Amino acid sequence: MLELSEKIRRREARCGVIGLGYVGLPLALEFARAGFRVTGVDLDGSKVDAINAGRSYIVDLDDCEIAEQVRSGRLTATADFGVIASLDTINICVPTPLRKTKDPDLTFVVAAVEEIRKYLRRGQLIILESTTYPGTTEEVVQPALEATGFRAGQDFCLAFSPERIDPGNPHFTTRNIPKVVGGMTTRCTQVATALYEQCIERVVPVSSTRVAEMVKLLENTFRSVNIGLVNEVALMCNALRIDVWEVIEAAKTKPFGYMPFYPGPGLGGHCIPIDPFYLSWKAKMNGFEPRFIELAGHVNESMPRFVVEKITDALNCQCKSVRGARICILGVAYKAGVNDVRESPALNVIKLLFDKGAILSYSDPYVPEIREDWLWLHSLTLNNDHLGSVDCVVVLTDHREFDYAHIADTAPLIVDTRNAFRGLQGAHIVRL
Ligand SMILES: NC(=O)c1ccc[n+]([C@@H]2O[C@H](COP(=O)([O-])OP(=O)(O)OC[C@H]3O[C@@H](n4cnc5c(N)ncnc54)[C@H](O)[C@@H]3O)[C@@H](O)[C@H]2O)c1
């Protein structure tokens, strides 16, 4: 293992990343930029082909960034797990979804570890990056790998390092987001730290894999709970006829002790709506009943219904019903500037409106189509004809590409869940 640290420092270690999605591809690219030879492994042949052809499928990465590393021979992708035998370091970045019952679904992690187990050899470093409950590395990954007869901390290194990437954020990327690392042993932490130090500006070692796993869940639970709180404040302000957006703008002038969170149609993406339930599941398994997580989840999940109520009331004021109303949704991605619709609350709002008989259209510069069992829509380019022909426009994602001033002039009725029309006045603009 001493040899591995040295190989890493000399950037001669062969790096591997399993799972080339929103997390894995930027990480693989960062290793390649640092001068390592990197192999990405993914089950999805279309992603493998795209990378090898120098094409990006992630909005934050340009084709040329991938192509440059592929051309230099530092980055390559494959669907063949046999390559693991030749790798020195392996980062696992596969999905960790929830089951319908809100229990953790570790199928992808277990499958990836199973593949590593087949090719594990002395001197390798394995790091789990997928968000998961505290104890996963120790209770799930370690025993599976030690079934080979090799021991973590002696024969191979094992660590957990949570990924904190924020897709669509131009200021913080893999390189300048501090990386928390916890190993099974001090030596494991040191070797994993050495790897990240080659390409990430600040590495934060912690005492164990459990602490590193918990750090990520604290961060995401913090967001979920604070968004839940501000969503409840929005519901309260609605009942009290107070503009919640004005309240938040004024509150955030306090220079200490307050951090603004914003209400919206609900939580989306692969992290905030899901990760806290990994924590609550694990807590319950240990006899602890967490209350904030469940309560925030309850409030956040109620928001799509509240938005539909707002739309219904707004149409009602114009003597119209949702049934038969032409409603155009602006933005279906779960947040601005990304093409990710996983868990997007827009899909819930659309489903509720569809069930009530609305005639739906949508526009999203990042999402060309939404295809569900019950509905298949293509994104429209907004023009005056369309805006003038609908009964209501509903903003669910505040993409900056929309020309809100023009929409405010053209659309007959607007329900704005993101305060996208801030500064614009009109009786036809209804805010959350
Ligand atoms: N997306 C984010 O913003 C974000 C941020 C921080 C942490 N995370 C966490 O990182 C992990 C990965 O998330 P993501 O958004 O990159 O997921 P993703 O769905 O974008 O990518 C995962 C990739 O893993 C591949 N994959 C699945 N099983 C595999 C296997 N057994 N072997 C090889 N490849 C496999 C899939 O084909 C896919 O390309 C999750 O645990 C997530 O919670 C995500």
The ligand as an ORCA input file, in Angstrom:
! r2SCAN-3c Opt
* xyz 0 1
  N     -26.538     13.940     -9.193
  C     -26.127     14.626     -8.162
  O     -26.257     15.851     -8.118
  C     -25.452     13.974     -6.987
  C     -24.742     14.770     -6.078
  C     -24.116     14.182     -5.011
  C     -24.208     12.804     -4.831
  N     -24.918     12.037     -5.715
  C     -24.951     10.594     -5.474
  O     -24.013      9.977     -6.349
  C     -24.492      8.703     -6.779
  C     -24.560      8.654     -8.288
  O     -25.509      9.619     -8.720
  P     -25.575     10.151    -10.214
  O     -26.482     11.336    -10.177
  O     -24.227     10.284    -10.794
  O     -26.329      8.925    -10.911
  P     -26.528      8.719    -12.480
  O     -27.770      7.922    -12.622
  O     -26.384     10.002    -13.207
  O     -25.276      7.825    -12.879
  C     -25.054      6.550    -12.391
  C     -24.391      5.716    -13.480
  O     -24.089      4.455    -12.927
  C     -24.296      3.469    -13.923
  N     -24.430      2.190    -13.245
  C     -25.446      1.702    -12.498
  N     -25.134      0.508    -11.993
  C     -23.887      0.216    -12.424
  C     -23.010     -0.877    -12.226
  N     -23.348     -1.911    -11.438
  N     -21.828     -0.864    -12.828
  C     -21.465      0.183    -13.619
  N     -22.244      1.256    -13.832
  C     -23.441      1.277    -13.234
  C     -25.537      3.953    -14.652
  O     -25.639      3.380    -15.936
  C     -25.283      5.460    -14.685
  O     -24.590      5.849    -15.843
  C     -25.825      8.512     -6.069
  O     -25.622      7.834     -4.873
  C     -26.273      9.929     -5.788
  O     -27.149      9.996     -4.692
  C     -25.511     12.582     -6.803
*
